[in-house]
Amino acid sequence: MRMAITALIFLAGMFNLFLGVSFLYDPGGMGLQFGVSPNGPLGMAVLRADFVAFFLVVGFCMLRGAWRRNGDLLLVPAALFAVAFTGRAISALASGTQPGFFEPMVAEALQVILLMIGWRVIPHHKIEELTS
């Protein structure tokens, strides 16, 4: 089971890295797919900075945690996806929904579940072990 979970985390990490690079390369097109449109150079900078940072950090931590068999690294993307899920849930309550609203929430929830299972089954390392 640990090998399958590790492989799934690795694949999801690759997908998130791909999303991050896609936002860097084509922020306008990716923004439209995510329901966000840039407002001039500042809006393009936000898409390139914030979305790229989110997905690259998530993807890197997932890949590094899976590759190095370090379950603790999986807590970072789990927390980021949990916060994103919570923000969407608050938005659903405050602003309502529309078709396609819940698909990203499902993806975020599934990744949180996968990462928390990974955190439980992949070994944890002490700080001293990582620096040596």
N, C-alpha and C positions, 0 to 999 in steps of 0.2 A: 504494500500500500504506500509506503514512504516513497518508493521510486516513482509510482504513478503520480502522486501529489507533487513531487519535485519536478517532474516533467511538465505537468499542467502549469505550475507556477512559472517555470522557465518559458513556456510558450506564451503565457499571458504577459510576461515581462517583455518578450520580444515584440508582441503586439503593441504594448504601451510605448516602447521605444519608437516603434514605427509611427505611432500617432504624434509623438513629440517632434520627430524629425519632419513629419508632414506639416505640422503647424509652423515650423521654422521655414520650410520651403514654400508653402502656399497658405499663408495665414488667412487670406480672404476666402478661399475655397473651403478650407477646413472649418472656418468660422461659420460659414453658411450651413454646413452639414451639422454643426452643433447648435444651430439656432442663434448665432451671434454674428452681427455684422459690424465691421470696423467703422469708426467715425474719424476718417482722416488719418494722418500719420500717427497721432497718439493712439488711436484705436488699433492700428496695425502693430504698433509697438507693444500694446497690451497683449494682443494675440500671440505675438512672437515671444514675449517674455513670460507671461503667466501660464499660458497653456503649455508651452514648451517646457518650462520649469516643472510643472506638475507632472506631466507624462514622462519626462526623462528621469526625474528623481524616483517616481514610482517604478518605472521599468528597470532602472539600474539597481534599486534595492531588491527587487524581485529576482533579477538575474544573479546578482551577487549572493543573495541569501540562498538561492537554490544551488548555485555552483559550488559555493564554499560550505554548504550544509550548515548554515548559520540561521537558525530559526528566528533569532532576535531581530535580524535585519528585516524580516517580514512584517514587523509591527509598524514600521514607518508607512509603507503603502496601505496597510490595513486601516491605519488611522486617517490617512488622507482620503481614502474612498469612503470611510464611515462619515467623515465630515461632509464630503460632497453629497452623499446620500441624505444626510440630515438637512442640508441646505435645500435640496430638491423637495423633500417632504414638507418643509416649512413653506416653500414657494407654492406647492400644490394647495396647501391650506389657505394661504394668503391671497394667491392670485388665480387659482384654478388650474385646470389642465387643458390639454388639447391632444389630438391624435399624435402618437409618437412620444408622448411625455414620459411614459413609464419604462420604455426600453432602456434608457441609460441607468435608471434606478435599478433595474434587474441586473444589468451588467455590474454595477457597483456593488450590489448586495452579494452577488455570486463571487466576486473577487474578494470581498471581505471574508466570506465564509471559507473560500479556498485558502486564503492567507492565514486565517486563524487555525484551520486544520493543519496547515503546513507548520505554523508556529508550534503546535502541539507535537507533531510527529518528527520534525527535523530537530536535530540536537541544538542546544544552546551552548555558546562559547563564552568563557570569561574574557574580560578585556585583556588580561595578560597573554592569553593564548592567541589573540588576534594580532597583537603587536610583535610577537616573536616569530 
